[in-house]
Amino acid sequence: MTSRILITGTSGHLGRRVAVRAAAAGWQVIGTYHTTASGPADHRLDIRDLSAVRDTVRCVCPDVVVHTAAGREDWHAVADGAAHVARAAADVGARLVHVSSDALFSGKDVYYDEGAAPDPVYYYGSAKAAAETAVRAVAPAAAIVRTSLIVGDGQSAHEALVHRLVSGDADAVLFTDEVRAPIHVDDLADALLELAAEPYSGILNVAGADAVSRYELGVLIARHAGLDSARLSAGTVKDLCSPRPTDVRLRIDRARSVLRTRLRGVREFMGSAAAGAQRASGASASGALQQST
């Protein structure tokens, strides 16, 4: 019998890829969206509305719920929405896989394992920390996946920003002192689907194998797309007036022992095309590489 999976936020970058890969793996996929539908089986849902969430989950009656929906600047969507989804999943006895973020760390300790306590320094991180607390209270058997920057298929916000910066459609700097462990969206999607079918409970760090600065990530993205990385400008977090997490590196030793999915590093999955673009662009690309190291 085919298992039924409900994925929140299928109009988003991650949710859309989870839905596609779940369908390819044989799941019966139902998605939710807030503003724009991405598939024929999708339901419009405002996760800030507990009654609506409970009605939708009862109607679908899924075996598993994968919660990828967020709403970055909306506390009610990030924190309350996660609580609503967890409660509705628990009501129908569905397994829950909740997507969290490394944004709930300040970067003070640099390396973070699954036992690290959140110490957020900005709004989004605080909301994600609150979401985790709610999920653990309501659905203690849930898998809570802490991840990092999601890239890799050309559709992420980070890749879109680099394209705009190179073309001159945006004016911003990429930080050299803000470090993350980017993950390919397909690796993360496959890991979430593994956890959907397994009994793992609690927090699991699922991130990429390489730690890179925002600026180095931008250079890798530009070269992978055959763009002129020399057009990217570097800056530092300390030049900002508002706080941001700095060097946050999720330890993935446990994920490597739990998951079959191989968590590649960004230098690997962006590397081969980047090397070709570097050779093609000659001295200009070489100069940008020196800036990023």
TASUL-V666568 format. One line per field, one symbol per residue. ss: DSSP state (2 for helix, 1 for strand, 0 for the rest). phi: phi as a letter, one per 20 degrees, with the letter a starting at -180 (. if undefined). burial: + if it has 24 or more other C-alpha atoms within 12 Angstrom, else -. A space follows every 10 residues. Layout:
ss=???
phi=???
burial=???
This chain:
ss=0001111100 0022222222 2222000111 1110000000 0011000002 2222222222 0001111000 0000222222 2222222222 2200111111 1222000000 1100000000 0022222222 2222222200 0011111001 1000002222 2222222000 0011100011 0011222222 2222220000 0111100000 0112222222 2222000022 2011102220 0000001011 0022222200 0000022220 2222222222 2022222222 220
phi=.ffdcddemf eegfgfffff ffffeofedc dcbddcfdaf eedfbdffdg ffffffffff lfecddedfc ogedgfffef gfffffffff gdmefcdded bffedenfem dcdfefegbf dbgfffffff fggffffecf efeddeccfd bpdndfffff fffffffnfc caddfedddc cgcfgfffgf fffgffddeg cnebfccfed ecfgffgfff fffgemeeff eedebcfffe edfbfdeccf fdgfffeede feefeffffd ffffffffff emffffffff fed
burial=--++++++++ ++++++++++ +++---++++ ++++---++- -+++++++-+ --+++++--+ ++++++++++ +---++++++ ++++++++++ ++-+++++++ +++++++--+ ++++-+-+++ -+++++++++ ++++++--++ ++++++++++ +++--+-++- +++-++---- --++++++++ ++++++++++ +++++++--+ ++++++++++ ++++++++++ ++++++++++ ++++-++--- ---+++++++ ++--+---+- ++++++++++ +--++-++-- +---+--++- ++-
